[in-house]
Amino acid sequence: MNPLRWEVLGLAFVLALPVLAMGLRGDLTLDDVFARLPWCLGAAWAAVALLTAVARPRTPTPPAAVPQDEPLAPTDPEPATAP
């Protein structure tokens, strides 16, 4: 999955808002802000990848093909007859 998809970038922006706010408030230096922004992109990519994998419907596996010219073997042996 491409990390530059629109949903990944949108979520990364939402996750980066607190980091940017702390940088504007003065709690983080400019170096700290730029060091933490790639983590926001990585967290957004992981969250979108997880949600995409969970939301994808499962495809049923096709049953095993049985050749039509061969008879099926019995699964249970025939009961023994008493004399």
C-alpha positions in Angstrom: 0.0 0.0 0.0 1.3 3.4 -1.0 2.0 5.6 2.1 1.0 8.7 0.2 -2.6 7.8 -0.4 -5.1 10.5 0.5 -6.6 8.7 3.6 -3.1 8.0 4.9 -2.0 11.7 4.4 -5.3 12.9 6.0 -4.9 10.7 9.1 -1.2 11.7 9.3 -2.2 15.4 9.3 -4.8 14.7 12.1 -2.1 12.8 14.1 0.4 15.6 13.5 -1.9 18.4 14.9 -0.9 17.8 18.5 2.8 17.7 17.6 2.4 21.0 15.7 0.4 22.6 18.5 3.1 21.6 21.1 5.7 23.1 18.7 3.8 26.4 18.4 3.2 26.5 22.2 6.9 26.1 22.8 6.9 22.7 24.5 8.9 21.2 21.6 11.8 22.6 19.7 11.7 22.8 15.9 14.0 19.8 15.7 11.7 17.8 18.0 8.7 18.6 15.8 10.4 17.6 12.6 11.7 14.4 14.2 8.2 13.4 15.3 6.4 14.2 12.1 7.6 11.0 10.2 6.2 8.9 13.1 2.8 10.5 12.5 3.0 9.4 8.9 4.1 5.9 9.9 1.3 5.5 12.5 -1.3 6.7 10.0 0.0 4.2 7.4 -0.1 1.3 9.9 -3.6 2.3 11.1 -5.0 2.5 7.5 -3.3 -0.7 6.5 -4.8 -2.5 9.5 -8.3 -1.1 9.0 -8.1 -1.9 5.3 -7.1 -5.5 6.0 -9.9 -6.0 8.6 -12.6 -4.4 6.4 -11.8 -6.4 3.3 -14.4 -9.2 2.9 -13.1 -12.7 2.9 -13.3 -14.7 -0.3 -14.6 -18.3 0.3 -12.2 -21.0 -0.8 -13.6 -23.2 -3.5 -14.3 -26.8 -2.6 -11.8 -29.4 -3.8 -12.7 -30.7 -7.2 -13.6 -34.4 -7.3 -13.0 -36.1 -10.7 -16.4 -37.3 -12.0 -15.1 -40.5 -13.6 -13.7 -42.1 -10.4 -16.2 -43.3 -7.8 -15.8 -42.0 -4.3 -14.3 -44.3 -1.7 -16.5 -45.2 1.2 -15.6 -43.4 4.4 -16.9 -46.0 6.8 -16.2 -49.7 6.3 -19.2 -51.9 5.9 -20.4 -53.5 9.1 -19.4 -57.1 9.6 -22.2 -59.6 9.4 -22.5 -62.2 12.1 -23.1 -65.8 10.9 
